[in-house]
Amino acid sequence: MSQEQKSPDLERLRSRVDEINQQLLELLSQRAELAKAIGEVKKAQGVNRFDPVRERDMLDQLVADNPGPFDNDTIRHLFKQIFKASLDLQQKDHKKALLVSRKRHPEDTVVHVGEIPVGHDTKTIVAGPCSVESEDQVRQVAQALRKQGISLLRGGAFKPRTSPYDFQGMGIEGLQILRRVADEFDLKVISEIVNPADMEMAEQYVDVIQIGARNMQNFELLKAAGAASRPVFLKRGMSATVEEFLFAAEYIVSRGNSQVMLCERGIRTYEKWTRNTLDISAVPILKQESHLPVFVDITHSTGRRDIQLPVARAALAAGADGIMLEVHPDPSVALSDANQQIDIPRFHTFMEEIRQTGLVAPAPVTVG
């Protein structure tokens, strides 16, 4: 045996270290429970969990009481790690408590757009023009949707655009056109609302309120959508993390509207060969972390007609509950997103090919 193993003093000291380790562990656990309790009180009061003044005061007091042999910088470092772990614990518990979290709600949420169920065992297609331009334009697209058995018609009436000189949409007139045409073909309307003040008006015309990527963190709009009586189609912001996306949905659900659909529509990266970069990994992550239906916008995520079909297949294979795409009678003259919309013949071909995956219901049987 080595000299070190034979030393009774070393064994006694090590035994004492083990005892203190256990005491420290017990005290850290007690402190953690207190930190969690403080976090719940702060949550109830709407107080920010991180209090830099309180942290500074605690560190100053610990340094003042430091008996050594650790120097003051070491004491500050050690306790900052403890404070950070406590704050992380509070935030972790808060995430578990999110209303949109699958930990809170293990079963899939099925959103009901009128009598149409969205989510769980169904795969849903949402299609329509980027912008409403005329009643004839919308009618042609609606007729194509009806032929394919698709019930959800999208169309932009209010268009937040990067340039103030681009077409901004027809506004209320566009919503009125969507409603008339949808009623004619027994369709449901999905359209974007950009102003919280328009929410009540919009409910007269739309069946689903869309909140676009540029407004994902328009918190007043999210709150207004949470108080609305219509389901909400929430798109991920172009620079938003998955966590930020889920917190945006939480704004809506926490205000009482649990009928929320999430839509991954691509994020901004340095890649230039597509309009955005489709974060396909977000689909299974969102399905795992949240109980809400998840869609993929295959038009905005790519900006390319030639790869929409494989992207749609990938989205559905990854677990998406549905896809969204833009269809226009004549994309070459479209007032917005002309390069990425598909025409009606190509739309019919797309539907035939996507149904070959077996993930989308067969086309309706036409009688007569």
FENRAMO-V396530 format. One record per backbone hydrogen bond with DSSP energy under -0.5 kcal/mol. NH is the residue of the N-H (numbers start at 0). CO is the residue of the C=O. If there is no record, write none. Layout:
# FENRAMO-V396530
nh = {NH NH}
co = {CO CO}
This chain:
# FENRAMO-V396530
nh = {5 6 6 7 10 11 12 13 14 15 16 17 18 19 20 21 22 23 24 25 26 27 28 29 30 31 32 33 34 35 36 37 38 39 40 41 42 43 44 45 45 46 50 51 54 55 56 57 58 59 60 61 62 63 64 65 74 75 76 77 78 79 80 81 82 83 84 85 86 87 88 89 90 91 92 93 94 95 96 97 100 101 104 108 110 110 112 112 113 115 116 117 121 123 125 126 127 131 132 137 138 139 140 141 142 143 144 145 146 147 148 149 151 152 152 153 153 154 155 156 157 158 158 159 160 165 170 172 173 174 175 176 177 178 179 180 181 182 183 184 185 185 186 187 189 190 192 197 198 201 202 203 204 205 206 207 208 209 209 210 211 214 215 217 218 220 221 222 223 224 225 226 226 227 230 231 232 233 233 234 234 235 239 244 245 246 247 248 249 250 251 252 253 254 254 255 256 257 259 260 261 262 263 264 266 267 268 274 275 276 277 279 281 282 283 284 285 286 287 288 289 290 292 294 295 296 297 297 298 300 301 302 306 307 310 311 312 313 314 315 316 317 318 319 320 321 322 323 324 326 327 330 332 333 339 340 341 346 347 348 349 350 351 352 353 354 355 355 356 357 365 366}
co = {1 2 3 5 6 7 8 9 10 11 12 13 14 15 16 17 18 19 20 21 22 23 24 25 26 27 28 29 30 31 32 33 34 35 36 37 38 39 40 41 42 41 48 49 50 51 52 53 54 55 56 57 58 59 60 62 70 71 72 73 74 75 76 77 78 79 80 81 82 83 84 85 86 87 88 89 90 91 92 94 97 288 100 290 108 117 110 115 111 112 114 110 118 320 322 151 324 155 130 133 134 135 136 137 138 139 140 141 142 143 145 144 124 150 187 126 151 189 129 154 191 156 167 157 158 162 156 169 170 170 171 172 173 174 175 176 177 178 179 180 181 182 181 150 152 207 209 194 195 197 198 200 201 201 188 188 230 190 207 232 209 211 212 214 216 217 217 218 219 220 221 222 223 224 206 258 208 231 260 210 232 262 236 240 241 242 243 244 245 246 247 248 249 250 251 252 251 255 257 231 292 233 294 262 276 237 266 301 300 266 275 277 278 279 279 280 281 282 283 284 285 99 259 261 321 263 295 323 323 296 298 298 303 304 306 307 308 309 310 311 312 313 315 314 293 293 123 295 125 127 341 327 329 330 336 336 325 342 343 344 345 346 347 348 349 350 351 352 353 354 363 364}
